[in-house]
């Protein structure tokens, strides 16, 4: 593993907040840290591959879609 990738992974895993990283086009989560797993109550391996819309309550989904669009 390259030095920069090791630093990246250490940064993600040591964050005090839940971190979810999704592909901007597909919105599929391809990286999450242990805090994210604890927040959702599931293993990180299960989070990876999820569509980001599954992270939000259905009644709030439209709001989060707009937020995501603004930040992509």
mmCIF file as Biopython writes it, N, C-alpha, C and O atoms, coordinates in Angstrom:
data_model
#
loop_
_atom_site.group_PDB
_atom_site.id
_atom_site.type_symbol
_atom_site.label_atom_id
_atom_site.label_alt_id
_atom_site.label_comp_id
_atom_site.label_asym_id
_atom_site.label_entity_id
_atom_site.label_seq_id
_atom_site.pdbx_PDB_ins_code
_atom_site.Cartn_x
_atom_site.Cartn_y
_atom_site.Cartn_z
_atom_site.occupancy
_atom_site.B_iso_or_equiv
_atom_site.auth_seq_id
_atom_site.auth_asym_id
_atom_site.pdbx_PDB_model_num
ATOM 1   N N  . UNK A ? 1  ? 0.852   -1.174 0.000   1.0 0.0 1  A 1 
ATOM 2   C CA . UNK A ? 1  ? 0.000   0.000  0.000   1.0 0.0 1  A 1 
ATOM 3   C C  . UNK A ? 1  ? 0.900   1.241  0.000   1.0 0.0 1  A 1 
ATOM 4   O O  . UNK A ? 1  ? 1.889   1.305  0.730   1.0 0.0 1  A 1 
ATOM 5   N N  . UNK A ? 2  ? 0.553   2.185  -0.800  1.0 0.0 2  A 1 
ATOM 6   C CA . UNK A ? 2  ? 1.339   3.414  -0.877  1.0 0.0 2  A 1 
ATOM 7   C C  . UNK A ? 2  ? 1.239   4.213  0.421   1.0 0.0 2  A 1 
ATOM 8   O O  . UNK A ? 2  ? 0.266   4.098  1.167   1.0 0.0 2  A 1 
ATOM 9   N N  . UNK A ? 3  ? 2.250   5.011  0.668   1.0 0.0 3  A 1 
ATOM 10  C CA . UNK A ? 3  ? 2.289   5.830  1.876   1.0 0.0 3  A 1 
ATOM 11  C C  . UNK A ? 3  ? 1.087   6.759  1.977   1.0 0.0 3  A 1 
ATOM 12  O O  . UNK A ? 3  ? 0.503   6.905  3.051   1.0 0.0 3  A 1 
ATOM 13  N N  . UNK A ? 4  ? 0.713   7.389  0.864   1.0 0.0 4  A 1 
ATOM 14  C CA . UNK A ? 4  ? -0.418  8.324  0.891   1.0 0.0 4  A 1 
ATOM 15  C C  . UNK A ? 4  ? -1.736  7.598  1.156   1.0 0.0 4  A 1 
ATOM 16  O O  . UNK A ? 4  ? -2.616  8.131  1.833   1.0 0.0 4  A 1 
ATOM 17  N N  . UNK A ? 5  ? -1.872  6.387  0.623   1.0 0.0 5  A 1 
ATOM 18  C CA . UNK A ? 5  ? -3.094  5.620  0.883   1.0 0.0 5  A 1 
ATOM 19  C C  . UNK A ? 5  ? -3.169  5.202  2.351   1.0 0.0 5  A 1 
ATOM 20  O O  . UNK A ? 5  ? -4.250  5.203  2.940   1.0 0.0 5  A 1 
ATOM 21  N N  . UNK A ? 6  ? -2.050  4.853  2.933   1.0 0.0 6  A 1 
ATOM 22  C CA . UNK A ? 6  ? -2.021  4.507  4.360   1.0 0.0 6  A 1 
ATOM 23  C C  . UNK A ? 6  ? -2.445  5.700  5.204   1.0 0.0 6  A 1 
ATOM 24  O O  . UNK A ? 6  ? -3.210  5.549  6.157   1.0 0.0 6  A 1 
ATOM 25  N N  . UNK A ? 7  ? -1.949  6.893  4.856   1.0 0.0 7  A 1 
ATOM 26  C CA . UNK A ? 7  ? -2.332  8.101  5.583   1.0 0.0 7  A 1 
ATOM 27  C C  . UNK A ? 7  ? -3.831  8.368  5.446   1.0 0.0 7  A 1 
ATOM 28  O O  . UNK A ? 7  ? -4.504  8.717  6.416   1.0 0.0 7  A 1 
ATOM 29  N N  . UNK A ? 8  ? -4.343  8.196  4.218   1.0 0.0 8  A 1 
ATOM 30  C CA . UNK A ? 8  ? -5.765  8.393  3.942   1.0 0.0 8  A 1 
ATOM 31  C C  . UNK A ? 8  ? -6.606  7.457  4.814   1.0 0.0 8  A 1 
ATOM 32  O O  . UNK A ? 8  ? -7.552  7.896  5.469   1.0 0.0 8  A 1 
ATOM 33  N N  . UNK A ? 9  ? -6.266  6.193  4.821   1.0 0.0 9  A 1 
ATOM 34  C CA . UNK A ? 9  ? -7.030  5.205  5.599   1.0 0.0 9  A 1 
ATOM 35  C C  . UNK A ? 9  ? -6.938  5.484  7.095   1.0 0.0 9  A 1 
ATOM 36  O O  . UNK A ? 9  ? -7.928  5.339  7.812   1.0 0.0 9  A 1 
ATOM 37  N N  . UNK A ? 10 ? -5.765  5.881  7.570   1.0 0.0 10 A 1 
ATOM 38  C CA . UNK A ? 10 ? -5.600  6.221  8.979   1.0 0.0 10 A 1 
ATOM 39  C C  . UNK A ? 10 ? -6.463  7.422  9.339   1.0 0.0 10 A 1 
ATOM 40  O O  . UNK A ? 10 ? -7.090  7.437  10.398  1.0 0.0 10 A 1 
ATOM 41  N N  . UNK A ? 11 ? -6.502  8.417  8.480   1.0 0.0 11 A 1 
ATOM 42  C CA . UNK A ? 11 ? -7.311  9.609  8.716   1.0 0.0 11 A 1 
ATOM 43  C C  . UNK A ? 11 ? -8.799  9.245  8.809   1.0 0.0 11 A 1 
ATOM 44  O O  . UNK A ? 11 ? -9.497  9.690  9.721   1.0 0.0 11 A 1 
ATOM 45  N N  . UNK A ? 12 ? -9.264  8.452  7.882   1.0 0.0 12 A 1 
ATOM 46  C CA . UNK A ? 12 ? -10.674 8.039  7.868   1.0 0.0 12 A 1 
ATOM 47  C C  . UNK A ? 12 ? -11.015 7.228  9.122   1.0 0.0 12 A 1 
ATOM 48  O O  . UNK A ? 12 ? -12.020 7.488  9.782   1.0 0.0 12 A 1 
ATOM 49  N N  . UNK A ? 13 ? -10.176 6.253  9.440   1.0 0.0 13 A 1 
ATOM 50  C CA . UNK A ? 13 ? -10.469 5.370  10.571  1.0 0.0 13 A 1 
ATOM 51  C C  . UNK A ? 13 ? -10.331 6.061  11.923  1.0 0.0 13 A 1 
ATOM 52  O O  . UNK A ? 13 ? -11.000 5.671  12.880  1.0 0.0 13 A 1 
ATOM 53  N N  . UNK A ? 14 ? -9.487  7.068  12.021  1.0 0.0 14 A 1 
ATOM 54  C CA . UNK A ? 14 ? -9.283  7.725  13.309  1.0 0.0 14 A 1 
ATOM 55  C C  . UNK A ? 14 ? -10.218 8.913  13.530  1.0 0.0 14 A 1 
ATOM 56  O O  . UNK A ? 14 ? -10.186 9.535  14.592  1.0 0.0 14 A 1 
ATOM 57  N N  . UNK A ? 15 ? -11.035 9.230  12.554  1.0 0.0 15 A 1 
ATOM 58  C CA . UNK A ? 15 ? -11.971 10.356 12.693  1.0 0.0 15 A 1 
ATOM 59  C C  . UNK A ? 15 ? -12.952 10.085 13.837  1.0 0.0 15 A 1 
ATOM 60  O O  . UNK A ? 15 ? -13.375 8.948  14.044  1.0 0.0 15 A 1 
ATOM 61  N N  . UNK A ? 16 ? -13.304 11.128 14.567  1.0 0.0 16 A 1 
ATOM 62  C CA . UNK A ? 16 ? -14.270 11.000 15.660  1.0 0.0 16 A 1 
ATOM 63  C C  . UNK A ? 16 ? -15.709 10.981 15.159  1.0 0.0 16 A 1 
ATOM 64  O O  . UNK A ? 16 ? -16.631 10.692 15.922  1.0 0.0 16 A 1 
ATOM 65  N N  . UNK A ? 17 ? -15.902 11.285 13.890  1.0 0.0 17 A 1 
ATOM 66  C CA . UNK A ? 17 ? -17.236 11.303 13.291  1.0 0.0 17 A 1 
ATOM 67  C C  . UNK A ? 17 ? -17.398 10.132 12.335  1.0 0.0 17 A 1 
ATOM 68  O O  . UNK A ? 17 ? -16.419 9.545  11.873  1.0 0.0 17 A 1 
ATOM 69  N N  . UNK A ? 18 ? -18.641 9.808  12.052  1.0 0.0 18 A 1 
ATOM 70  C CA . UNK A ? 18 ? -18.924 8.805  11.025  1.0 0.0 18 A 1 
ATOM 71  C C  . UNK A ? 18 ? -18.539 9.383  9.670   1.0 0.0 18 A 1 
ATOM 72  O O  . UNK A ? 18 ? -18.881 10.522 9.350   1.0 0.0 18 A 1 
ATOM 73  N N  . UNK A ? 19 ? -17.831 8.595  8.881   1.0 0.0 19 A 1 
ATOM 74  C CA . UNK A ? 19 ? -17.413 9.029  7.552   1.0 0.0 19 A 1 
ATOM 75  C C  . UNK A ? 19 ? -17.969 8.047  6.530   1.0 0.0 19 A 1 
ATOM 76  O O  . UNK A ? 19 ? -17.741 6.841  6.615   1.0 0.0 19 A 1 
ATOM 77  N N  . UNK A ? 20 ? -18.698 8.585  5.568   1.0 0.0 20 A 1 
ATOM 78  C CA . UNK A ? 20 ? -19.230 7.815  4.451   1.0 0.0 20 A 1 
ATOM 79  C C  . UNK A ? 20 ? -18.708 8.473  3.184   1.0 0.0 20 A 1 
ATOM 80  O O  . UNK A ? 20 ? -18.836 9.687  3.020   1.0 0.0 20 A 1 
ATOM 81  N N  . UNK A ? 21 ? -18.123 7.692  2.291   1.0 0.0 21 A 1 
ATOM 82  C CA . UNK A ? 21 ? -17.649 8.238  1.024   1.0 0.0 21 A 1 
ATOM 83  C C  . UNK A ? 21 ? -18.361 7.477  -0.085  1.0 0.0 21 A 1 
ATOM 84  O O  . UNK A ? 21 ? -18.301 6.250  -0.165  1.0 0.0 21 A 1 
ATOM 85  N N  . UNK A ? 22 ? -19.038 8.244  -0.940  1.0 0.0 22 A 1 
ATOM 86  C CA . UNK A ? 22 ? -19.832 7.640  -2.013  1.0 0.0 22 A 1 
ATOM 87  C C  . UNK A ? 22 ? -19.361 8.159  -3.363  1.0 0.0 22 A 1 
ATOM 88  O O  . UNK A ? 22 ? -18.830 9.265  -3.472  1.0 0.0 22 A 1 
ATOM 89  N N  . UNK A ? 23 ? -19.565 7.348  -4.376  1.0 0.0 23 A 1 
ATOM 90  C CA . UNK A ? 23 ? -19.291 7.756  -5.748  1.0 0.0 23 A 1 
ATOM 91  C C  . UNK A ? 23 ? -20.265 8.871  -6.110  1.0 0.0 23 A 1 
ATOM 92  O O  . UNK A ? 23 ? -21.469 8.733  -5.891  1.0 0.0 23 A 1 
ATOM 93  N N  . UNK A ? 24 ? -19.764 9.965  -6.657  1.0 0.0 24 A 1 
ATOM 94  C CA . UNK A ? 24 ? -20.603 11.126 -6.969  1.0 0.0 24 A 1 
ATOM 95  C C  . UNK A ? 24 ? -21.664 10.822 -8.019  1.0 0.0 24 A 1 
ATOM 96  O O  . UNK A ? 24 ? -22.745 11.410 -7.981  1.0 0.0 24 A 1 
ATOM 97  N N  . UNK A ? 25 ? -21.388 9.937  -8.936  1.0 0.0 25 A 1 
ATOM 98  C CA . UNK A ? 25 ? -22.355 9.635  -10.001 1.0 0.0 25 A 1 
ATOM 99  C C  . UNK A ? 25 ? -23.385 8.595  -9.572  1.0 0.0 25 A 1 
ATOM 100 O O  . UNK A ? 25 ? -24.583 8.777  -9.787  1.0 0.0 25 A 1 
ATOM 101 N N  . UNK A ? 26 ? -22.920 7.514  -8.970  1.0 0.0 26 A 1 
ATOM 102 C CA . UNK A ? 26 ? -23.843 6.423  -8.629  1.0 0.0 26 A 1 
ATOM 103 C C  . UNK A ? 26 ? -24.435 6.562  -7.235  1.0 0.0 26 A 1 
ATOM 104 O O  . UNK A ? 26 ? -25.461 5.958  -6.924  1.0 0.0 26 A 1 
ATOM 105 N N  . UNK A ? 27 ? -23.776 7.371  -6.388  1.0 0.0 27 A 1 
ATOM 106 C CA . UNK A ? 27 ? -24.166 7.573  -4.995  1.0 0.0 27 A 1 
ATOM 107 C C  . UNK A ? 27 ? -24.053 6.290  -4.168  1.0 0.0 27 A 1 
ATOM 108 O O  . UNK A ? 27 ? -24.701 6.151  -3.131  1.0 0.0 27 A 1 
ATOM 109 N N  . UNK A ? 28 ? -23.231 5.366  -4.632  1.0 0.0 28 A 1 
ATOM 110 C CA . UNK A ? 28 ? -22.982 4.120  -3.910  1.0 0.0 28 A 1 
ATOM 111 C C  . UNK A ? 28 ? -21.797 4.345  -2.966  1.0 0.0 28 A 1 
ATOM 112 O O  . UNK A ? 28 ? -20.760 4.875  -3.366  1.0 0.0 28 A 1 
ATOM 113 N N  . UNK A ? 29 ? -21.967 3.938  -1.725  1.0 0.0 29 A 1 
ATOM 114 C CA . UNK A ? 29 ? -20.925 4.100  -0.718  1.0 0.0 29 A 1 
ATOM 115 C C  . UNK A ? 29 ? -19.813 3.095  -0.989  1.0 0.0 29 A 1 
ATOM 116 O O  . UNK A ? 29 ? -20.059 1.896  -1.120  1.0 0.0 29 A 1 
ATOM 117 N N  . UNK A ? 30 ? -18.587 3.604  -1.069  1.0 0.0 30 A 1 
ATOM 118 C CA . UNK A ? 30 ? -17.459 2.696  -1.292  1.0 0.0 30 A 1 
ATOM 119 C C  . UNK A ? 30 ? -16.453 2.733  -0.150  1.0 0.0 30 A 1 
ATOM 120 O O  . UNK A ? 30 ? -15.470 1.991  -0.162  1.0 0.0 30 A 1 
ATOM 121 N N  . UNK A ? 31 ? -16.693 3.591  0.834   1.0 0.0 31 A 1 
ATOM 122 C CA . UNK A ? 31 ? -15.797 3.670  1.992   1.0 0.0 31 A 1 
ATOM 123 C C  . UNK A ? 31 ? -16.606 4.166  3.180   1.0 0.0 31 A 1 
ATOM 124 O O  . UNK A ? 31 ? -17.443 5.058  3.039   1.0 0.0 31 A 1 
ATOM 125 N N  . UNK A ? 32 ? -16.363 3.596  4.334   1.0 0.0 32 A 1 
ATOM 126 C CA . UNK A ? 32 ? -16.989 4.039  5.576   1.0 0.0 32 A 1 
ATOM 127 C C  . UNK A ? 32 ? -16.054 3.634  6.709   1.0 0.0 32 A 1 
ATOM 128 O O  . UNK A ? 32 ? -15.317 2.654  6.601   1.0 0.0 32 A 1 
ATOM 129 N N  . UNK A ? 33 ? -16.093 4.393  7.786   1.0 0.0 33 A 1 
ATOM 130 C CA . UNK A ? 33 ? -15.229 4.050  8.907   1.0 0.0 33 A 1 
ATOM 131 C C  . UNK A ? 33 ? -16.008 3.306  9.995   1.0 0.0 33 A 1 
ATOM 132 O O  . UNK A ? 33 ? -17.220 3.115  9.892   1.0 0.0 33 A 1 
ATOM 133 N N  . UNK A ? 34 ? -15.283 2.889  11.040  1.0 0.0 34 A 1 
ATOM 134 C CA . UNK A ? 34 ? -15.914 2.131  12.119  1.0 0.0 34 A 1 
ATOM 135 C C  . UNK A ? 34 ? -16.984 2.933  12.838  1.0 0.0 34 A 1 
ATOM 136 O O  . UNK A ? 34 ? -17.981 2.373  13.293  1.0 0.0 34 A 1 
ATOM 137 N N  . UNK A ? 35 ? -16.784 4.246  12.945  1.0 0.0 35 A 1 
ATOM 138 C CA . UNK A ? 35 ? -17.809 5.102  13.573  1.0 0.0 35 A 1 
ATOM 139 C C  . UNK A ? 35 ? -19.113 5.061  12.780  1.0 0.0 35 A 1 
ATOM 140 O O  . UNK A ? 35 ? -20.198 5.090  13.361  1.0 0.0 35 A 1 
ATOM 141 N N  . UNK A ? 36 ? -19.008 4.994  11.473  1.0 0.0 36 A 1 
ATOM 142 C CA . UNK A ? 36 ? -20.203 4.888  10.630  1.0 0.0 36 A 1 
ATOM 143 C C  . UNK A ? 36 ? -20.947 3.595  10.947  1.0 0.0 36 A 1 
ATOM 144 O O  . UNK A ? 36 ? -22.174 3.577  11.047  1.0 0.0 36 A 1 
ATOM 145 N N  . UNK A ? 37 ? -20.192 2.525  11.102  1.0 0.0 37 A 1 
ATOM 146 C CA . UNK A ? 37 ? -20.806 1.238  11.453  1.0 0.0 37 A 1 
ATOM 147 C C  . UNK A ? 37 ? -21.511 1.299  12.796  1.0 0.0 37 A 1 
ATOM 148 O O  . UNK A ? 37 ? -22.611 0.769  12.953  1.0 0.0 37 A 1 
ATOM 149 N N  . UNK A ? 38 ? -20.873 1.951  13.766  1.0 0.0 38 A 1 
ATOM 150 C CA . UNK A ? 38 ? -21.494 2.082  15.090  1.0 0.0 38 A 1 
ATOM 151 C C  . UNK A ? 38 ? -22.751 2.939  15.020  1.0 0.0 38 A 1 
ATOM 152 O O  . UNK A ? 38 ? -23.756 2.626  15.659  1.0 0.0 38 A 1 
ATOM 153 N N  . UNK A ? 39 ? -22.696 4.015  14.248  1.0 0.0 39 A 1 
ATOM 154 C CA . UNK A ? 39 ? -23.856 4.888  14.097  1.0 0.0 39 A 1 
ATOM 155 C C  . UNK A ? 39 ? -25.058 4.135  13.538  1.0 0.0 39 A 1 
ATOM 156 O O  . UNK A ? 39 ? -26.183 4.297  14.011  1.0 0.0 39 A 1 
ATOM 157 N N  . UNK A ? 40 ? -24.803 3.312  12.526  1.0 0.0 40 A 1 
ATOM 158 C CA . UNK A ? 40 ? -25.893 2.570  11.889  1.0 0.0 40 A 1 
ATOM 159 C C  . UNK A ? 40 ? -26.180 1.230  12.553  1.0 0.0 40 A 1 
ATOM 160 O O  . UNK A ? 40 ? -27.195 0.595  12.269  1.0 0.0 40 A 1 
ATOM 161 N N  . UNK A ? 41 ? -25.287 0.804  13.435  1.0 0.0 41 A 1 
ATOM 162 C CA . UNK A ? 41 ? -25.485 -0.478 14.109  1.0 0.0 41 A 1 
ATOM 163 C C  . UNK A ? 41 ? -25.298 -1.667 13.181  1.0 0.0 41 A 1 
ATOM 164 O O  . UNK A ? 41 ? -25.995 -2.675 13.296  1.0 0.0 41 A 1 
ATOM 165 N N  . UNK A ? 42 ? -24.356 -1.538 12.265  1.0 0.0 42 A 1 
ATOM 166 C CA . UNK A ? 42 ? -24.077 -2.639 11.336  1.0 0.0 42 A 1 
ATOM 167 C C  . UNK A ? 42 ? -22.604 -2.625 10.963  1.0 0.0 42 A 1 
ATOM 168 O O  . UNK A ? 42 ? -21.938 -1.597 11.082  1.0 0.0 42 A 1 
ATOM 169 N N  . UNK A ? 43 ? -22.100 -3.759 10.514  1.0 0.0 43 A 1 
ATOM 170 C CA . UNK A ? 43 ? -20.688 -3.792 10.118  1.0 0.0 43 A 1 
ATOM 171 C C  . UNK A ? 43 ? -20.439 -2.938 8.873   1.0 0.0 43 A 1 
ATOM 172 O O  . UNK A ? 43 ? -21.295 -2.809 7.999   1.0 0.0 43 A 1 
ATOM 173 N N  . UNK A ? 44 ? -19.240 -2.363 8.825   1.0 0.0 44 A 1 
ATOM 174 C CA . UNK A ? 44 ? -18.847 -1.512 7.700   1.0 0.0 44 A 1 
ATOM 175 C C  . UNK A ? 44 ? -18.992 -2.272 6.386   1.0 0.0 44 A 1 
ATOM 176 O O  . UNK A ? 44 ? -19.376 -1.690 5.371   1.0 0.0 44 A 1 
ATOM 177 N N  . UNK A ? 45 ? -18.691 -3.553 6.401   1.0 0.0 45 A 1 
ATOM 178 C CA . UNK A ? 45 ? -18.776 -4.364 5.180   1.0 0.0 45 A 1 
ATOM 179 C C  . UNK A ? 45 ? -20.192 -4.351 4.590   1.0 0.0 45 A 1 
ATOM 180 O O  . UNK A ? 45 ? -20.371 -4.487 3.380   1.0 0.0 45 A 1 
ATOM 181 N N  . UNK A ? 46 ? -21.179 -4.187 5.451   1.0 0.0 46 A 1 
ATOM 182 C CA . UNK A ? 46 ? -22.571 -4.132 4.988   1.0 0.0 46 A 1 
ATOM 183 C C  . UNK A ? 46 ? -22.933 -2.750 4.442   1.0 0.0 46 A 1 
ATOM 184 O O  . UNK A ? 46 ? -23.791 -2.631 3.567   1.0 0.0 46 A 1 
ATOM 185 N N  . UNK A ? 47 ? -22.286 -1.717 4.955   1.0 0.0 47 A 1 
ATOM 186 C CA . UNK A ? 47 ? -22.544 -0.346 4.507   1.0 0.0 47 A 1 
ATOM 187 C C  . UNK A ? 47 ? -21.969 -0.136 3.107   1.0 0.0 47 A 1 
ATOM 188 O O  . UNK A ? 47 ? -22.592 0.491  2.250   1.0 0.0 47 A 1 
ATOM 189 N N  . UNK A ? 48 ? -20.770 -0.672 2.898   1.0 0.0 48 A 1 
ATOM 190 C CA . UNK A ? 48 ? -20.127 -0.525 1.590   1.0 0.0 48 A 1 
ATOM 191 C C  . UNK A ? 48 ? -20.976 -1.240 0.543   1.0 0.0 48 A 1 
ATOM 192 O O  . UNK A ? 48 ? -21.317 -2.414 0.687   1.0 0.0 48 A 1 
ATOM 193 N N  . UNK A ? 49 ? -21.302 -0.510 -0.499  1.0 0.0 49 A 1 
ATOM 194 C CA . UNK A ? 49 ? -22.166 -1.038 -1.548  1.0 0.0 49 A 1 
ATOM 195 C C  . UNK A ? 49 ? -23.600 -0.539 -1.446  1.0 0.0 49 A 1 
ATOM 196 O O  . UNK A ? 49 ? -24.388 -0.720 -2.375  1.0 0.0 49 A 1 
ATOM 197 N N  . UNK A ? 50 ? -23.945 0.091  -0.318  1.0 0.0 50 A 1 
ATOM 198 C CA . UNK A ? 50 ? -25.292 0.655  -0.147  1.0 0.0 50 A 1 
ATOM 199 C C  . UNK A ? 50 ? -25.421 1.943  -0.946  1.0 0.0 50 A 1 
ATOM 200 O O  . UNK A ? 50 ? -24.435 2.648  -1.158  1.0 0.0 50 A 1 
ATOM 201 N N  . UNK A ? 51 ? -26.618 2.246  -1.381  1.0 0.0 51 A 1 
ATOM 202 C CA . UNK A ? 51 ? -26.899 3.547  -1.976  1.0 0.0 51 A 1 
ATOM 203 C C  . UNK A ? 51 ? -27.022 4.537  -0.822  1.0 0.0 51 A 1 
ATOM 204 O O  . UNK A ? 51 ? -27.619 4.223  0.207   1.0 0.0 51 A 1 
ATOM 205 N N  . UNK A ? 52 ? -26.460 5.726  -0.991  1.0 0.0 52 A 1 
ATOM 206 C CA . UNK A ? 52 ? -26.452 6.709  0.096   1.0 0.0 52 A 1 
ATOM 207 C C  . UNK A ? 52 ? -27.848 7.077  0.581   1.0 0.0 52 A 1 
ATOM 208 O O  . UNK A ? 52 ? -28.006 7.515  1.721   1.0 0.0 52 A 1 
ATOM 209 N N  . UNK A ? 53 ? -28.851 6.909  -0.250  1.0 0.0 53 A 1 
ATOM 210 C CA . UNK A ? 53 ? -30.219 7.245  0.156   1.0 0.0 53 A 1 
ATOM 211 C C  . UNK A ? 53 ? -30.705 6.371  1.311   1.0 0.0 53 A 1 
ATOM 212 O O  . UNK A ? 53 ? -31.631 6.752  2.027   1.0 0.0 53 A 1 
ATOM 213 N N  . UNK A ? 54 ? -30.090 5.209  1.496   1.0 0.0 54 A 1 
ATOM 214 C CA . UNK A ? 54 ? -30.478 4.309  2.586   1.0 0.0 54 A 1 
ATOM 215 C C  . UNK A ? 54 ? -30.044 4.843  3.951   1.0 0.0 54 A 1 
ATOM 216 O O  . UNK A ? 54 ? -30.457 4.316  4.984   1.0 0.0 54 A 1 
ATOM 217 N N  . UNK A ? 55 ? -29.213 5.889  3.958   1.0 0.0 55 A 1 
ATOM 218 C CA . UNK A ? 55 ? -28.743 6.464  5.213   1.0 0.0 55 A 1 
ATOM 219 C C  . UNK A ? 55 ? -29.743 7.439  5.823   1.0 0.0 55 A 1 
ATOM 220 O O  . UNK A ? 55 ? -29.597 7.826  6.983   1.0 0.0 55 A 1 
ATOM 221 N N  . UNK A ? 56 ? -30.745 7.837  5.068   1.0 0.0 56 A 1 
ATOM 222 C CA . UNK A ? 56 ? -31.646 8.906  5.494   1.0 0.0 56 A 1 
ATOM 223 C C  . UNK A ? 56 ? -33.070 8.389  5.683   1.0 0.0 56 A 1 
ATOM 224 O O  . UNK A ? 56 ? -33.503 7.467  4.992   1.0 0.0 56 A 1 
ATOM 225 N N  . UNK A ? 57 ? -33.792 8.992  6.627   1.0 0.0 57 A 1 
ATOM 226 C CA . UNK A ? 57 ? -35.193 8.615  6.808   1.0 0.0 57 A 1 
ATOM 227 C C  . UNK A ? 57 ? -35.985 8.941  5.533   1.0 0.0 57 A 1 
ATOM 228 O O  . UNK A ? 57 ? -35.746 9.977  4.913   1.0 0.0 57 A 1 
ATOM 229 N N  . UNK A ? 58 ? -36.909 8.083  5.139   1.0 0.0 58 A 1 
ATOM 230 C CA . UNK A ? 58 ? -37.673 8.312  3.905   1.0 0.0 58 A 1 
ATOM 231 C C  . UNK A ? 58 ? -38.338 9.689  3.826   1.0 0.0 58 A 1 
ATOM 232 O O  . UNK A ? 58 ? -38.401 10.288 2.752   1.0 0.0 58 A 1 
ATOM 233 N N  . UNK A ? 59 ? -38.829 10.183 4.948   1.0 0.0 59 A 1 
ATOM 234 C CA . UNK A ? 59 ? -39.510 11.487 4.928   1.0 0.0 59 A 1 
ATOM 235 C C  . UNK A ? 59 ? -38.534 12.661 4.778   1.0 0.0 59 A 1 
ATOM 236 O O  . UNK A ? 59 ? -38.968 13.792 4.561   1.0 0.0 59 A 1 
ATOM 237 N N  . UNK A ? 60 ? -37.238 12.412 4.889   1.0 0.0 60 A 1 
ATOM 238 C CA . UNK A ? 60 ? -36.221 13.449 4.738   1.0 0.0 60 A 1 
ATOM 239 C C  . UNK A ? 60 ? -35.402 13.272 3.458   1.0 0.0 60 A 1 
ATOM 240 O O  . UNK A ? 60 ? -34.509 14.072 3.181   1.0 0.0 60 A 1 
ATOM 241 N N  . UNK A ? 61 ? -35.694 12.250 2.693   1.0 0.0 61 A 1 
ATOM 242 C CA . UNK A ? 61 ? -34.863 11.888 1.545   1.0 0.0 61 A 1 
ATOM 243 C C  . UNK A ? 61 ? -34.730 13.023 0.533   1.0 0.0 61 A 1 
ATOM 244 O O  . UNK A ? 61 ? -33.622 13.300 0.072   1.0 0.0 61 A 1 
ATOM 245 N N  . UNK A ? 62 ? -35.821 13.682 0.179   1.0 0.0 62 A 1 
ATOM 246 C CA . UNK A ? 62 ? -35.751 14.761 -0.811  1.0 0.0 62 A 1 
ATOM 247 C C  . UNK A ? 62 ? -34.806 15.867 -0.365  1.0 0.0 62 A 1 
ATOM 248 O O  . UNK A ? 62 ? -34.053 16.408 -1.175  1.0 0.0 62 A 1 
ATOM 249 N N  . UNK A ? 63 ? -34.841 16.197 0.894   1.0 0.0 63 A 1 
ATOM 250 C CA . UNK A ? 63 ? -33.963 17.238 1.432   1.0 0.0 63 A 1 
ATOM 251 C C  . UNK A ? 63 ? -32.498 16.826 1.296   1.0 0.0 63 A 1 
ATOM 252 O O  . UNK A ? 63 ? -31.658 17.632 0.897   1.0 0.0 63 A 1 
ATOM 253 N N  . UNK A ? 64 ? -32.194 15.577 1.627   1.0 0.0 64 A 1 
ATOM 254 C CA . UNK A ? 64 ? -30.817 15.105 1.538   1.0 0.0 64 A 1 
ATOM 255 C C  . UNK A ? 64 ? -30.342 14.975 0.092   1.0 0.0 64 A 1 
ATOM 256 O O  . UNK A ? 64 ? -29.161 15.179 -0.189  1.0 0.0 64 A 1 
ATOM 257 N N  . UNK A ? 65 ? -31.230 14.646 -0.810  1.0 0.0 65 A 1 
ATOM 258 C CA . UNK A ? 65 ? -30.870 14.594 -2.240  1.0 0.0 65 A 1 
ATOM 259 C C  . UNK A ? 65 ? -30.443 15.976 -2.698  1.0 0.0 65 A 1 
ATOM 260 O O  . UNK A ? 65 ? -29.456 16.105 -3.423  1.0 0.0 65 A 1 
ATOM 261 N N  . UNK A ? 66 ? -31.156 17.001 -2.298  1.0 0.0 66 A 1 
ATOM 262 C CA . UNK A ? 66 ? -30.802 18.378 -2.676  1.0 0.0 66 A 1 
ATOM 263 C C  . UNK A ? 66 ? -29.472 18.802 -2.066  1.0 0.0 66 A 1 
ATOM 264 O O  . UNK A ? 66 ? -28.667 19.457 -2.728  1.0 0.0 66 A 1 
ATOM 265 N N  . UNK A ? 67 ? -29.240 18.441 -0.831  1.0 0.0 67 A 1 
ATOM 266 C CA . UNK A ? 67 ? -27.971 18.763 -0.181  1.0 0.0 67 A 1 
ATOM 267 C C  . UNK A ? 67 ? -26.824 18.099 -0.913  1.0 0.0 67 A 1 
ATOM 268 O O  . UNK A ? 67 ? -25.794 18.728 -1.154  1.0 0.0 67 A 1 
ATOM 269 N N  . UNK A ? 68 ? -26.989 16.839 -1.271  1.0 0.0 68 A 1 
ATOM 270 C CA . UNK A ? 68 ? -25.950 16.115 -1.986  1.0 0.0 68 A 1 
ATOM 271 C C  . UNK A ? 68 ? -25.659 16.764 -3.334  1.0 0.0 68 A 1 
ATOM 272 O O  . UNK A ? 68 ? -24.496 16.917 -3.709  1.0 0.0 68 A 1 
ATOM 273 N N  . UNK A ? 69 ? -26.691 17.141 -4.057  1.0 0.0 69 A 1 
ATOM 274 C CA . UNK A ? 69 ? -26.517 17.784 -5.362  1.0 0.0 69 A 1 
ATOM 275 C C  . UNK A ? 69 ? -25.714 19.072 -5.249  1.0 0.0 69 A 1 
ATOM 276 O O  . UNK A ? 69 ? -24.891 19.371 -6.114  1.0 0.0 69 A 1 
ATOM 277 N N  . UNK A ? 70 ? -25.949 19.835 -4.188  1.0 0.0 70 A 1 
ATOM 278 C CA . UNK A ? 70 ? -25.228 21.094 -3.993  1.0 0.0 70 A 1 
ATOM 279 C C  . UNK A ? 70 ? -23.746 20.875 -3.732  1.0 0.0 70 A 1 
ATOM 280 O O  . UNK A ? 70 ? -22.918 21.718 -4.076  1.0 0.0 70 A 1 
ATOM 281 N N  . UNK A ? 71 ? -23.413 19.740 -3.123  1.0 0.0 71 A 1 
ATOM 282 C CA . UNK A ? 71 ? -22.033 19.485 -2.720  1.0 0.0 71 A 1 
ATOM 283 C C  . UNK A ? 71 ? -21.231 18.644 -3.724  1.0 0.0 71 A 1 
ATOM 284 O O  . UNK A ? 71 ? -20.023 18.471 -3.566  1.0 0.0 71 A 1 
ATOM 285 N N  . UNK A ? 72 ? -21.882 18.145 -4.717  1.0 0.0 72 A 1 
ATOM 286 C CA . UNK A ? 72 ? -21.161 17.324 -5.698  1.0 0.0 72 A 1 
ATOM 287 C C  . UNK A ? 72 ? -20.582 18.209 -6.787  1.0 0.0 72 A 1 
ATOM 288 O O  . UNK A ? 72 ? -19.937 17.712 -7.710  1.0 0.0 72 A 1 
#
